[in-house]
Amino acid sequence: MLYTPSSPFVRRLVAALSGAVAIGVVAAPMLAPSASAAPGTSSANTSVTAASAASSSSSSEAAPLRVATYNIRCATCYEGRHNEKPWAGRRAAVVSTIKGQHLDVLAVQEASQGQLHDDESESKKISQFDDLVDRLGGSWRITNATRYNCVKDTSPNSCRYDYKGASEGQRILYDSARVKLVAQGSKLLPVPAGKGDNYMTWAELRQVSTGKRFMYSNLHVVGSDKDYKVKIKQAQVALAELKANNPDHLPMIAVGDWNSSRFEKPTNAPYDVYVKAGFVDPLGGAYKTHKPKGATVEHRVHTWLNSSNSGWARTAPAHKSWVNGSYIDYILTTKMRVSEWETVARLDSKGRFVGTLPSDHLMIRATVYLPS
């Protein structure tokens, strides 16, 4: 498996050839995929002729791309709170939530790389993110399935460091029938004293239906309010890594659990880093606002819900009169159309969660259109 990106020139060449071929053979993003390369490698389907590649230029028109971020709560984080279930008791709800959104790309946080020890998983010797991908099944893939950046990458014990693109619990999953992986990587981030390693991860992907390429990054900011400066630095390093691996200035989508809301003091640090760099918040969640400011999203679904439910409450935390709830999870983009945003939850008529609570965060999903 390749875990470091190839040279920018090679990536551009392979992506261009792959895109031209894809446009000629794909009529819709839901068609079954051809055999794909292993995660972390660039791939190109060369089984069609140049004539067929030129036969469908209309396929390069904008098409919806459904993207999401979801902190799925680490398998080792179970605290036995009211309404909280261990991973084995809630993973079906996580999978159902993901499948229900018909996603192209999904960033997950806290998808533990350690081995699961529930009765069903023990003999398989799989991690939480392995378990998730397996249960999603079908054409779902992960950009890098390496657990640890160690010579022996299946265990952190007696680790001799060897970078292999692993990214702790931050992982990017994608539907390989709808997008193809061009390149991927990760970056070690600064953390507050006493915290374990934390990585951001990124991927360059190509939308099958249009041949358009884009960058996707996944950041989980760690630290408390007192770690304000470190949280800024984490966002700055993550953004710099994303830009450094985007020599073609492709559209960028930055997502994750940034562990900071618009009511944070002194500012919403990670959010500010991206907005100052030209990223757009589709919800218009400017600092300390109770109503959207500069929102670009065209249609909203449940955006008044908070993205975090740290207390595992049965009644969904929300601020309905604000239009935007309080968010610590984000989807920011460079300039592109955002037709819909959904803060994903199954609610009854009284605003209570229905069924098993999948996580202490809600998935947030946006439908975007990549610019030409």
SULWO-V6329 format. One line per field, one symbol per residue. burial: + if it has 16 or more other ideal C-beta (glycine too) atoms within 10 Angstrom, else -. A space follows every 50 residues. Layout:
BEGIN
burial=???
END
This chain:
BEGIN
burial=-++-+-----+--++--+++++++++--+---+-----+++++++----- --+-----++-++++++++++++++--------++-++-++-+++-++-- +-+++++++++++-++----+----++++++++--+---+++++++++++ --+----------++++++++++++++++++++++++-+++------+++ +++++++++++++++++++++++---++-++++++++++-++--++---+ ++++++++++++-+---++++-+++-+-++++++++-----+--+++--+ -++++++++--++--+++----++++++++++++-+++-+++++++---- --+--+++++++++++++++--
END
